[in-house]
Amino acid sequence: MEIRPARPDDAAAIAVVHTRSWQGAYEHVFGAERLAAIDATRRQAIAERAIAAGGVAVAEEDGGIVGFVAIGPSSDVEGEGELFMIYVLPEAWGTGAGHALMEAAKGLLRESYADATLYVLEDNPRARRFYEREGWVLDGTTKTGEFLGVPVAEVRYRISFAEARHSSSRCS
């Protein structure tokens, strides 16, 4: 498996990963009918904008994209970074693709920020366990929104790179 920066021609494959991962992970929240109606064209436009902004990496295996991650400046905390998206095709869950993408995301975030956050659906126990294993800590912040016509709650996780940055600077 190769982790590499996303290219503009990856947008369609990223949209497929985004759509299929939602369909695999969120049926209990949104229902299969709503998930089947996800507009892949809209997801491709989201991918194109994210790639153009930078901070998107993909996991590629056997010539196909099996996952992606997108990071950037925080949407709600000045001066911090945010992990906006990390998705892996359901058939690649448990293969290490998510961990490899998370390592890439944390590396990218660490380059520019001392701290970073991410939001996840409160009712997404699989992802929450993954984030906690990867060092993210629930910080008590929540927000509500609506996706696919369903009201949802999101919880925020945080990670600090300040100690790691300080430690690595002492080693040099």
C-alpha positions in Angstrom: 0.0 0.0 0.0 1.3 3.4 -0.9 0.2 6.7 0.8 0.7 9.7 -1.5 -0.5 13.2 -2.1 -3.8 13.3 -4.0 -3.8 14.5 -7.6 -6.6 16.2 -9.4 -7.4 13.1 -11.4 -8.0 11.2 -8.1 -11.2 13.2 -7.4 -13.6 10.6 -8.9 -12.0 7.7 -7.0 -12.1 9.7 -3.8 -15.8 10.4 -4.3 -16.4 6.7 -4.7 -14.5 6.0 -1.4 -16.4 8.8 0.3 -19.8 7.5 -0.9 -19.2 3.8 -0.2 -17.7 4.3 3.2 -20.7 6.4 4.3 -23.0 3.6 2.9 -21.0 1.0 4.9 -20.6 2.9 8.1 -23.8 5.0 8.6 -26.7 2.7 7.7 -27.8 2.6 11.4 -27.9 6.4 11.4 -29.3 7.4 8.1 -30.9 4.3 6.6 -30.0 2.5 3.4 -32.5 4.4 1.3 -31.0 7.8 2.2 -27.4 6.6 1.7 -28.2 5.1 -1.7 -29.3 8.6 -2.8 -25.9 10.2 -2.1 -24.9 12.3 -5.0 -21.5 11.1 -6.2 -21.1 14.1 -8.5 -21.4 16.4 -5.4 -18.9 14.3 -3.6 -16.5 14.6 -6.5 -16.8 18.4 -6.4 -16.0 18.3 -2.7 -12.9 16.2 -3.5 -11.8 18.5 -6.3 -12.0 21.5 -4.0 -10.1 19.7 -1.2 -7.4 18.5 -3.5 -7.0 22.1 -4.9 -6.6 23.4 -1.4 -3.9 20.9 -0.5 -3.7 18.6 2.5 -5.3 15.5 0.9 -3.5 12.1 0.7 -4.7 8.8 -0.7 -4.0 5.2 0.1 -3.4 3.3 -3.1 -3.3 -0.4 -3.4 -3.0 -2.5 -6.6 -3.5 0.6 -8.7 -6.7 1.7 -7.0 -7.5 4.2 -4.3 -8.8 2.5 -1.1 -8.9 5.5 1.2 -8.2 9.2 1.6 -7.6 11.8 4.3 -8.0 15.6 4.2 -6.6 18.1 6.7 -6.4 21.9 6.9 -6.9 24.9 9.2 -9.5 24.4 11.9 -13.0 25.4 11.1 -13.6 26.6 14.6 -10.3 27.1 16.5 -8.0 29.8 15.3 -4.4 28.7 14.8 -5.2 25.0 15.0 -5.4 22.2 12.4 -8.3 19.9 11.7 -8.7 16.5 10.3 -11.8 17.0 8.1 -12.2 13.6 6.5 -10.7 10.1 6.7 -12.5 7.4 4.8 -11.5 3.9 3.7 -13.5 1.5 1.5 -15.5 -1.0 3.7 -13.6 -3.9 2.1 -10.3 -2.3 3.2 -11.4 -1.9 6.8 -8.9 -3.7 9.1 -6.1 -3.8 6.5 -4.0 -1.0 8.0 -5.1 1.6 5.4 -6.8 3.7 8.0 -3.8 3.7 10.3 -1.5 4.5 7.5 -3.7 7.5 6.4 -3.9 8.6 10.0 -0.1 8.6 10.3 0.1 10.7 7.1 -2.6 13.1 8.4 -0.9 13.6 11.8 2.4 14.1 10.0 0.9 16.8 7.8 -0.8 18.5 10.7 2.3 18.4 12.9 4.2 20.3 10.2 2.0 23.4 10.7 0.1 23.1 13.9 0.7 22.4 17.6 -2.8 21.1 18.1 -5.6 19.7 15.9 -9.2 18.6 16.2 -11.7 16.5 14.4 -15.4 16.0 14.5 -17.1 12.6 14.3 -20.8 11.6 14.6 -21.5 10.8 18.2 -23.2 7.6 17.0 -20.1 6.2 15.3 -18.6 3.9 17.8 -16.2 2.2 15.3 -14.6 5.5 14.2 -14.5 6.8 17.8 -12.6 3.7 18.9 -10.2 4.1 16.0 -9.5 7.8 16.8 -8.9 7.0 20.5 -6.4 4.2 19.5 -4.7 6.8 17.3 -4.2 9.2 20.2 -7.1 11.6 19.8 -8.9 12.6 23.0 -12.5 13.6 23.4 -12.5 17.3 24.5 -16.2 17.8 25.5 -17.2 20.1 22.6 -20.3 19.0 20.6 -22.2 20.5 17.7 -25.4 19.5 16.0 -26.2 19.5 12.3 -28.2 17.8 9.7 -27.0 15.3 7.1 -29.2 13.7 4.5 -32.2 15.2 6.3 -31.4 13.6 9.6 -30.4 15.7 12.7 -27.1 14.4 14.2 -24.8 15.3 17.0 -21.0 15.4 16.5 -18.3 15.3 19.2 -14.9 16.8 18.9 -11.6 15.1 19.5 -8.2 16.8 20.0 -4.6 15.8 19.6 -1.6 17.9 20.7 1.7 17.8 18.8 3.3 20.4 21.0 5.1 17.9 23.2 6.2 15.9 20.2 7.5 19.0 18.5 9.2 20.2 21.7 10.8 16.7 22.2 12.0 16.5 18.7 13.6 19.9 18.9 15.5 18.9 22.0 16.9 15.9 20.1 18.4 18.0 17.4 
